[in-house]
Amino acid sequence: MKDTMRQVLLNGQEYSALIDTGASMNYIMVEVVNKLGLTLDPNRTAQVTLADLSNTEALGTLWIEVAIKGSPDSKSWQEFYV
């Protein structure tokens, strides 16, 4: 589990993130979106099954520039569900 938690830069600001290379989607907390001052697209949503097997709907999506701290070559734009 140690290698799955990494420091990342989201639009240049540092956060801790769970890196799941097998995930089909990226997720981000609405609190982080608000703190970064980003705007999401509410027209693109998805049904999400949570760990307790309950379902919820994403509020929307947005694109964020992401880099793993200390790996400048890792910078890319990624779509996140909120």
C-alpha positions as CSV (number, residue, x, y, z in Angstrom):
1,M,0.0,0.0,0.0
2,K,3.0,2.3,0.6
3,D,3.5,2.9,-3.1
4,T,-0.1,3.6,-3.9
5,M,-0.2,6.9,-1.9
6,R,1.8,9.6,-3.6
7,Q,2.2,13.4,-3.4
8,V,0.8,14.9,-6.6
9,L,0.5,18.4,-8.0
10,L,-3.0,19.4,-9.1
11,N,-2.9,22.6,-11.1
12,G,0.4,23.2,-9.3
13,Q,-0.9,22.7,-5.7
14,E,0.3,19.7,-3.7
15,Y,-2.1,17.0,-2.5
16,S,-1.9,13.3,-1.3
17,A,-3.5,10.9,-3.8
18,L,-4.2,7.2,-4.1
19,I,-2.7,6.0,-7.3
20,D,-4.8,3.1,-8.7
21,T,-3.3,2.1,-12.1
22,G,-6.2,-0.4,-12.6
23,A,-9.0,2.1,-12.1
24,S,-11.2,2.9,-15.1
25,M,-12.0,6.5,-13.9
26,N,-10.4,9.2,-11.8
27,Y,-12.2,10.7,-8.8
28,I,-11.7,13.9,-6.9
29,M,-13.5,15.3,-3.8
30,V,-15.7,18.3,-4.4
31,E,-13.9,20.1,-1.5
32,V,-10.6,19.9,-3.5
33,V,-12.4,21.2,-6.6
34,N,-13.7,24.2,-4.7
35,K,-10.4,24.9,-3.1
36,L,-8.7,24.9,-6.5
37,G,-11.5,27.2,-7.8
38,L,-12.3,24.9,-10.7
39,T,-15.6,24.5,-12.5
40,L,-17.0,21.1,-13.3
41,D,-19.1,20.1,-16.3
42,P,-22.5,18.9,-14.8
43,N,-23.6,17.5,-18.1
44,R,-21.1,14.6,-18.0
45,T,-21.9,12.3,-15.1
46,A,-21.7,8.6,-14.3
47,Q,-23.2,6.1,-11.9
48,V,-20.5,5.1,-9.3
49,T,-20.6,1.9,-7.1
50,L,-19.0,2.6,-3.8
51,A,-17.0,0.2,-1.6
52,D,-20.1,-0.6,0.5
53,L,-21.8,-1.5,-2.9
54,S,-24.2,1.5,-2.7
55,N,-24.6,3.6,-5.8
56,T,-24.3,7.3,-6.3
57,E,-24.0,9.7,-9.2
58,A,-21.0,11.8,-9.9
59,L,-21.8,15.6,-9.9
60,G,-19.9,16.1,-13.2
61,T,-16.4,16.0,-14.6
62,L,-13.4,18.3,-15.1
63,W,-9.9,18.2,-16.5
64,I,-7.0,18.9,-14.3
65,E,-3.2,19.1,-15.0
66,V,-1.7,16.4,-12.8
67,A,2.0,15.5,-12.0
68,I,3.5,13.1,-9.5
69,K,5.8,15.3,-7.2
70,G,9.4,14.8,-8.1
71,S,8.6,13.3,-11.6
72,P,8.4,16.3,-14.0
73,D,7.9,13.9,-17.0
74,S,4.6,12.6,-15.4
75,K,2.7,15.9,-16.1
76,S,-0.5,15.3,-18.0
77,W,-4.1,16.4,-18.3
78,Q,-6.6,14.0,-16.7
79,E,-10.4,13.8,-16.6
80,F,-11.8,13.5,-13.1
81,Y,-15.3,12.7,-11.9
82,V,-16.5,14.8,-8.9
